[in-house]
Amino acid sequence: MTDDGRRLFLAYNLRSYGVSPRAWLSPGLTGREIFTAEYWSRTARLAERGLFDAVFSGDSAQFLGFNRIDLDGLDRFVQWASVVPDTERIGVIVTASTTYNDPYRLAERLLSLDHLSAGRVSWNLVTTFAEDAAANFGLARHPERGLRYRRAEDFAEVVVRLWDSAGDGPEVAHHSGHFTVSGRLPLPRSPQGRPPIIRASSSSEGRGLAGRLASAVFDSALTIEEAQARYRMVKSDARDAGRRPADLAYLPGVRIVLGSTSAEARARVDELFTEDPITRTQHEVWFGGLIGVPVADLDQERPISPAVLEAAIAAAEAGRDHLRASTLAVLAETPRLPLSEHLRRTRYLSGGHGTFVGAPEQLADRMEHWFRSYAADGFVIAPDLVTETLPILVDEVVPLLQERGIYKREYASSTLAGHLRAASGQVGEVAA
């Protein structure tokens, strides 16, 4: 525990079988487990044994291609509803977009699942970025970025007012350019007061919404300095909205590859790129998109042209693409390296997300350093291999964090909102 009472908040990212493209080939898997309720419940129960605060899955509104690692296509509400009866304390974070949903129906579904879980649900609020999602909903074109964020602001306000209408709360009479909603939810008030809202990313357009309504911000940061700056920004957003900084947690994602030694973990990553031509090709395509020039057009034994990097950074900043800009900034720190070395090093960047490759004690060191340095209130952990990594986290990493006094030895709350408050040093539940 830090001097201000903070404890580490941990969520486990159940992205199908893991972020590795070959995760589905793990020993003991058939490749169909993600379509069974038992897979999700078994994994959530193990995370609960490790006192994780929540389990999480992303979601999408479009077909991502047969080579994508997250091609499970499950409705997240159905998925988590299958997990709830088999767990007791761990929270479930439901991802749902404001771009292709209806606020009344979504408020109803989230609050319904919240009641069925006795107050363990939160909403990961996202805006759909993929243009090809529009066709799935009968639209000729995808809404432009500004419109998506304005709709998200209005959408979240309606959802919160509907949650507040539950029980004997005031009836909603909302009229705006986006929504007209009159009525109330025919449900009791949430056991949490309200299900917590988690805002995905700390983009400038979503900062006001997060400051007013969110309990946590999911984000990506490649360096501790970047994370510290964004941590301060998130806390400032809460303060500007008249809230306490502790009311809004900063939770960067971290993709991890664990081995008994750092060399073993790195060898596993390198083997993937060496032996799997599809992975290698996809990485080169991604890298070409990152710098704005196809890899095949460049000499891999020469440095990337400064003009190419400058143009790519300018394009990322103009498009407000934080992931791309932060990754390019890392490349720009070592301009004399040949392209081949940049390709090798970016194996460990995971497309702009913070990445750890090493042994359990080294992971505990990194998490403690970021936590005590106010670069994170906790982490959303995305493993390369879900089924193989979680037991190591539970049996080896968690005890190390407990010994260092920054992780709980038992749940202090029965609700997800309570887990967030306990992690920030606050105590007590909210009365329903």
Secondary structure as GFF3:
##gff-version 3
##sequence-region A 1 432
A	DSSP	beta_strand	9	13	.	.	.	ID=ss1
A	DSSP	three_ten_helix	23	25	.	.	.	ID=ss2
A	DSSP	three_ten_helix	33	35	.	.	.	ID=ss3
A	DSSP	alpha_helix	37	49	.	.	.	ID=ss4
A	DSSP	beta_strand	54	56	.	.	.	ID=ss5
A	DSSP	alpha_helix	76	83	.	.	.	ID=ss6
A	DSSP	three_ten_helix	84	86	.	.	.	ID=ss7
A	DSSP	beta_strand	91	97	.	.	.	ID=ss8
A	DSSP	alpha_helix	103	116	.	.	.	ID=ss9
A	DSSP	beta_strand	121	126	.	.	.	ID=ss10
A	DSSP	three_ten_helix	131	137	.	.	.	ID=ss11
A	DSSP	alpha_helix	145	165	.	.	.	ID=ss12
A	DSSP	beta_strand	172	175	.	.	.	ID=ss13
A	DSSP	beta_strand	180	183	.	.	.	ID=ss14
A	DSSP	beta_strand	197	200	.	.	.	ID=ss15
A	DSSP	three_ten_helix	204	206	.	.	.	ID=ss16
A	DSSP	alpha_helix	207	213	.	.	.	ID=ss17
A	DSSP	beta_strand	216	219	.	.	.	ID=ss18
A	DSSP	alpha_helix	224	240	.	.	.	ID=ss19
A	DSSP	three_ten_helix	245	247	.	.	.	ID=ss20
A	DSSP	beta_strand	249	258	.	.	.	ID=ss21
A	DSSP	alpha_helix	262	275	.	.	.	ID=ss22
A	DSSP	alpha_helix	277	291	.	.	.	ID=ss23
A	DSSP	three_ten_helix	295	297	.	.	.	ID=ss24
A	DSSP	alpha_helix	306	318	.	.	.	ID=ss25
A	DSSP	alpha_helix	322	332	.	.	.	ID=ss26
A	DSSP	alpha_helix	339	345	.	.	.	ID=ss27
A	DSSP	three_ten_helix	346	348	.	.	.	ID=ss28
A	DSSP	three_ten_helix	350	352	.	.	.	ID=ss29
A	DSSP	beta_strand	354	358	.	.	.	ID=ss30
A	DSSP	alpha_helix	360	372	.	.	.	ID=ss31
A	DSSP	beta_strand	378	383	.	.	.	ID=ss32
A	DSSP	alpha_helix	386	392	.	.	.	ID=ss33
A	DSSP	pi_helix	393	397	.	.	.	ID=ss34
A	DSSP	alpha_helix	398	403	.	.	.	ID=ss35
A	DSSP	alpha_helix	416	423	.	.	.	ID=ss36
###
